[in-house]
Each structure stands twice: as C-alpha cells, then as structure tokens.
Amino acid sequence: MVTDTAILEAVGEVTDPEVPVLTIADLGVLRGLRHEGDEVVVTITPTYSGCPAMDLIRQEVELTLNHLGVDGRVETTLSPAWTTDWMSESGKNKLTEYGIAPPTGRRAVDGPIPLRLSVRCPLCGSPDTTELSRFGSTSCKALWRCNSCREPFDHFKAI
C-alpha cells in the first residue's frame, strides 16, 4: 500500500507544461488528497479558470497515480481561487534561475491594489525595468525589459 505522503510527493513532481521548471507543488496548484472509499481523490486548483495547461496536468497526475498502482481520480476546484501567495519560495527561486521574474509582494484580498515600484531583472538583478506589455507568453505572465542589460524577460504576475 502506498502512503498518502508518497502519493503527494509523486504527484507534486508533475511539472507545469507552460513553465516546465515548476512543479504543481511549487505553484501551489496541488491542493490536497483525500480518500473516498478505496479511491484516492487528488484536488488541484488552476492558476486561473481558463488555464489551458490544466488538462495536461490532470492527465499527468492520473498517469502518476496509475504508475503508483493507486486507484484514483483528479478533482478540480475553483474555490478558493488560486493566488501567487500559494507559490513556494523554492518555486519563486526556480523562476528567477529560469529567467522569469517571480511575483512580488502579496496579493490584496480587499481594498486598494498595492503599488509595485519595480520588478528585478532575473538576469542581472537590476531594479531598473519597464513593463512592455501586461500580457506575456502566457496569461499568467507579463513582458518586461531591463533598462540596464536591455534584455526582455517574463514576469510571473501576482494574482
């Protein structure tokens, strides 16, 4: 019999197809595991409700369960809504090493939207950067450019 801890560790290693340096555990997309009779139910929350990567993530989780010999299924939940606050520090470090600026600050739950003064360039570390487009290579990223090294880079938006 496979333990819940072993299942969560194995499933948590499924990577995000849009940002393959991150696992679903790094992202905080993996929300939990429960038992319904003899079946294991793995719960995931998409980074946003229309995320096209979720079908592939679901499939990879199901394959992982099958590989472990576990009778299980994947359940998607939209509530509570995913937030970048759920990302691990390790995941944020992986983003920087990959060349994507991680989300900064904490998401405002209620009230005014916090002002972001700058995003550090993941390539040279300079805070002298400019947002080129609020929409980047995927919906969860924005396109920025470093004014010091002049290189463009993605910034993972704080949600």
C-alpha positions as CSV (number, residue, x, y, z in Angstrom):
1,M,0.0,0.0,0.0
2,V,1.3,3.4,-1.0
3,T,1.2,6.1,1.7
4,D,-0.6,9.4,1.3
5,T,2.8,11.2,1.8
6,A,4.3,9.1,-1.1
7,I,1.4,9.9,-3.3
8,L,1.6,13.6,-2.6
9,E,5.3,13.6,-3.2
10,A,5.0,11.8,-6.6
11,V,2.0,13.8,-7.8
12,G,3.6,17.0,-6.6
13,E,6.5,16.4,-9.1
14,V,4.2,16.8,-12.1
15,T,5.5,19.8,-14.0
16,D,3.6,22.8,-15.3
17,P,3.7,22.5,-19.2
18,E,3.8,26.3,-19.6
19,V,6.6,26.8,-17.1
20,P,8.4,23.4,-17.1
21,V,10.8,24.4,-14.3
22,L,8.0,24.5,-11.8
23,T,6.1,21.5,-10.3
24,I,2.4,21.7,-9.3
25,A,3.6,21.6,-5.7
26,D,5.9,24.6,-6.4
27,L,3.0,26.5,-7.9
28,G,0.5,25.6,-5.1
29,V,-1.8,24.1,-7.7
30,L,-1.8,20.8,-5.8
31,R,-4.3,21.4,-3.0
32,G,-4.7,18.0,-1.3
33,L,-5.6,14.4,-1.2
34,R,-8.5,12.6,0.4
35,H,-10.0,9.1,0.3
36,E,-13.5,8.2,-0.9
37,G,-13.8,4.5,-0.1
38,D,-11.0,2.7,-1.9
39,E,-10.4,5.7,-4.3
40,V,-7.8,8.4,-3.8
41,V,-9.0,11.9,-4.9
42,V,-6.3,14.4,-5.7
43,T,-7.5,18.0,-5.7
44,I,-5.9,20.7,-7.9
45,T,-6.8,24.4,-8.4
46,P,-5.9,26.1,-11.7
47,T,-3.9,29.3,-11.7
48,Y,-7.0,30.8,-13.4
49,S,-10.3,29.2,-14.5
50,G,-9.4,29.1,-18.2
51,C,-5.8,27.8,-17.8
52,P,-5.2,25.5,-20.9
53,A,-2.5,23.6,-19.0
54,M,-4.9,22.0,-16.6
55,D,-6.0,19.2,-19.0
56,L,-2.4,18.1,-19.4
57,I,-1.7,18.5,-15.6
58,R,-4.8,16.4,-14.9
59,Q,-3.6,13.7,-17.3
60,E,-0.1,13.6,-15.8
61,V,-1.5,13.3,-12.3
62,E,-3.7,10.4,-13.4
63,L,-0.7,8.7,-15.1
64,T,1.3,9.2,-11.9
65,L,-1.5,7.6,-9.8
66,N,-1.7,4.7,-12.3
67,H,2.1,4.3,-12.2
68,L,1.9,4.0,-8.4
69,G,-0.8,1.4,-8.7
70,V,-3.3,3.7,-6.9
71,D,-7.0,3.7,-7.9
72,G,-7.7,7.4,-8.0
73,R,-9.0,10.4,-9.8
74,V,-8.4,14.2,-10.1
75,E,-10.8,16.8,-8.9
76,T,-10.5,20.5,-9.9
77,T,-11.7,23.1,-7.5
78,L,-12.0,26.8,-8.2
79,S,-12.7,27.9,-4.7
80,P,-10.8,29.3,-3.0
81,A,-9.3,30.9,-6.1
82,W,-5.6,30.2,-6.7
83,T,-3.2,33.0,-5.7
84,T,0.5,33.5,-6.2
85,D,0.7,33.5,-2.3
86,W,0.5,29.7,-2.7
87,M,3.7,29.5,-4.6
88,S,6.6,28.1,-2.7
89,E,9.8,30.1,-2.1
90,S,11.6,27.3,-3.9
91,G,9.3,27.8,-6.9
92,K,10.0,31.5,-6.9
93,N,13.7,30.9,-6.8
94,K,13.4,28.4,-9.7
95,L,11.5,31.1,-11.7
96,T,14.4,33.5,-11.2
97,E,17.0,30.9,-12.2
98,Y,14.9,30.1,-15.3
99,G,14.9,33.8,-16.3
100,I,11.3,34.7,-15.2
101,A,10.9,37.3,-12.5
102,P,8.7,35.8,-9.8
103,P,5.6,37.5,-8.4
104,T,6.5,40.2,-5.8
105,G,4.5,41.3,-2.8
106,R,1.3,39.8,-1.5
107,R,-2.0,39.9,-3.3
108,A,-4.5,42.3,-1.9
109,V,-7.5,40.5,-0.5
110,D,-9.7,43.6,0.0
111,G,-9.1,47.3,-0.5
112,P,-6.7,49.1,-2.8
113,I,-4.3,47.4,-5.2
114,P,-0.7,47.6,-3.8
115,L,1.7,49.7,-5.9
116,R,4.6,47.8,-7.3
117,L,7.6,50.0,-7.6
118,S,9.8,47.7,-9.7
119,V,10.4,44.2,-10.8
120,R,14.0,43.0,-10.5
121,C,15.6,41.7,-13.7
122,P,16.1,37.9,-13.3
123,L,19.2,38.1,-15.5
124,C,21.3,40.9,-13.9
125,G,19.3,41.8,-10.8
126,S,18.7,45.4,-11.7
127,P,15.5,47.1,-10.4
128,D,15.6,49.5,-13.4
129,T,13.0,47.7,-15.5
130,T,10.0,48.6,-17.6
131,E,6.8,46.7,-18.4
132,L,6.4,46.4,-22.1
133,S,3.1,44.5,-22.1
134,R,0.7,43.4,-19.4
135,F,0.3,40.2,-21.4
136,G,3.2,37.9,-22.0
137,S,3.8,34.4,-23.4
138,T,1.0,33.0,-21.2
139,S,-1.9,34.7,-19.4
140,C,-0.1,34.5,-16.0
141,K,3.0,36.4,-17.2
142,A,3.7,40.0,-18.4
143,L,6.6,41.1,-20.7
144,W,9.2,43.3,-19.2
145,R,12.6,44.7,-20.3
146,C,15.6,45.5,-18.2
147,N,16.9,49.0,-18.8
148,S,20.4,48.0,-17.6
149,C,21.2,44.9,-19.6
150,R,18.5,45.7,-22.2
151,E,17.2,42.1,-22.1
152,P,13.5,41.3,-22.2
153,F,12.1,38.9,-19.6
154,D,8.8,37.4,-18.4
155,H,7.4,38.4,-15.0
156,F,5.0,36.0,-13.3
157,K,2.1,38.2,-12.3
158,A,1.0,38.4,-8.7
159,I,-2.6,37.2,-8.5
